[in-house]
Amino acid sequence: MSAPRPAVNPPNVQSYCHLFYISDSQQAQIERLQALIVQHQLPIVLNTERLHDKLTQKRRQQLSQTSSVPILVLDQKDKLSWLSDGLSVAPEWDKLQRRVVSAGRKSELLLQAAKVTADSRVIDATAGFGHDSLILASTGAQVTMLEQQPLMALLLLVEQQRMSAQPNWQKLMSRLQIVNTDALSYFATLPADMTGATKAVDVVYLDPMFPEDSYQDSKTGKGAKVGKQMQALHHLAHPPTLDEEMALLNKAQAVVADNQEGRGRVIVKRPQQAPFLSQQNPDESWHNAAVRFDGYFV
Ligand SMILES: C[S@@+](CC[C@H](N)C(=O)[O-])C[C@H]1O[C@@H](n2cnc3c(N)ncnc32)[C@H](O)[C@@H]1O
């Protein structure tokens, strides 16, 4: 019998969040946050509260233990993060600067697999913290980032807004479009004939959740450490069932099948030892010790 699934927030259900901030000078930032929620129709209700004590690690721990709703904090550096088990987690796109600048097919397995070029249109259907989207967009490609969890979508939008203020990131930021939606619903809205007004999709990228213990080193067989960001994500989203995997892969393949230039491919990220998504053999795989990218071509 399989283990019971942890309770996770069902996506697109109105979710209440508590936002703690530490200074009245952050009011303008809170207003920008509320404006993003309205503009992108995120089903999030924010309760804001000013903290009058220091945001120490102990205080973070205490805040996240005593709340039944997700907690966001605006810290001393005006950085917004989500407090999960006392740890602050957020997209940290600036930390990827070196990788993004030097990203190429030699350095990034994902780019070897996806064969993205500057004129490609890519859908990252499971955006998460957006790190893989940045690598894909580093090529000059347009990347539509789909994220089903409103809280994650909000963190992504805030990060995009924050990074857009930095001149050397502006171009890349303008190539990212963040959408809070379930990938299957989004795929259903795409025109059947993709040769119309919108450019055909060249690549659909899928990186669905895996069971937490499934990252194993191929040589040692030992579980690789799952980062704090991924650990936190397991509170919000769970791995797909086999039926969900099948639907995701089949629909993604249907989207790229409309690519008239024959460039369409679906790329799936898996832990190195994990079974193929939906148990479907890929056309080609690329791997290192920790991860594998499986390619399904049109
Ligand atoms: C493993 S994480 C992706 C990590 C991401 N590749 C990165 O670089 O940060 C999976 C993410 O996809 C989202 N997700 C899973 N299934 C989805 C679906 N059907 N539609 C949209 N988002 C989905 C989850 O909420 C989660 O945030």
The ligand as an SDF file (V2000), in Angstrom:
LIG
                    3D

 27 29  0  0  0  0  0  0  0  0999 V2000
   10.4140   20.4370   -8.9020 C   0  0  0  0  0  0  0  0  0  0  0  0
    9.6780   22.0210   -8.9400 S   0  0  0  0  0  0  0  0  0  0  0  0
   10.4010   22.7960  -10.3360 C   0  0  0  0  0  0  0  0  0  0  0  0
   11.7160   23.4340  -10.0450 C   0  0  0  0  0  0  0  0  0  0  0  0
   12.1940   24.3220  -11.1810 C   0  0  0  0  0  0  0  0  0  0  0  0
   12.5730   23.5520  -12.3440 N   0  0  0  0  0  0  0  0  0  0  0  0
   13.3190   25.2500  -10.7570 C   0  0  0  0  0  0  0  0  0  0  0  0
   14.3100   25.3660  -11.4980 O   0  0  0  0  0  0  0  0  0  0  0  0
   13.1940   25.8830   -9.7020 O   0  0  0  0  0  0  0  0  0  0  0  0
    8.0510   21.7040   -9.5250 C   0  0  0  0  0  0  0  0  0  0  0  0
    7.1500   22.9480   -9.5310 C   0  0  0  0  0  0  0  0  0  0  0  0
    6.1550   22.7520  -10.5120 O   0  0  0  0  0  0  0  0  0  0  0  0
    4.9040   23.1170  -10.0190 C   0  0  0  0  0  0  0  0  0  0  0  0
    3.9470   22.2530  -10.7330 N   0  0  0  0  0  0  0  0  0  0  0  0
    3.8030   20.9110  -10.6130 C   0  0  0  0  0  0  0  0  0  0  0  0
    2.8510   20.4520  -11.4340 N   0  0  0  0  0  0  0  0  0  0  0  0
    2.3960   21.5340  -12.1200 C   0  0  0  0  0  0  0  0  0  0  0  0
    1.4040   21.7070  -13.1110 C   0  0  0  0  0  0  0  0  0  0  0  0
    0.6690   20.6770  -13.5690 N   0  0  0  0  0  0  0  0  0  0  0  0
    1.1860   22.9460  -13.5950 N   0  0  0  0  0  0  0  0  0  0  0  0
    1.9090   24.0070  -13.1390 C   0  0  0  0  0  0  0  0  0  0  0  0
    2.8490   23.9060  -12.1770 N   0  0  0  0  0  0  0  0  0  0  0  0
    3.0960   22.6900  -11.6740 C   0  0  0  0  0  0  0  0  0  0  0  0
    4.9710   22.8440   -8.5240 C   0  0  0  0  0  0  0  0  0  0  0  0
    4.0370   23.6480   -7.8160 O   0  0  0  0  0  0  0  0  0  0  0  0
    6.4110   23.2060   -8.2280 C   0  0  0  0  0  0  0  0  0  0  0  0
    6.5200   24.5580   -7.8850 O   0  0  0  0  0  0  0  0  0  0  0  0
  1  2  1  0
  2  3  1  0
  2 10  1  0
  3  4  1  0
  4  5  1  0
  5  6  1  0
  5  7  1  0
  7  8  2  0
  7  9  1  0
 10 11  1  0
 11 12  1  0
 11 26  1  0
 12 13  1  0
 13 14  1  0
 13 24  1  0
 14 15  1  0
 14 23  1  0
 15 16  2  0
 16 17  1  0
 17 18  1  0
 17 23  2  0
 18 19  1  0
 18 20  2  0
 20 21  1  0
 21 22  2  0
 22 23  1  0
 24 25  1  0
 24 26  1  0
 26 27  1  0
M  CHG  2   2   1   9  -1
M  END
$$$$
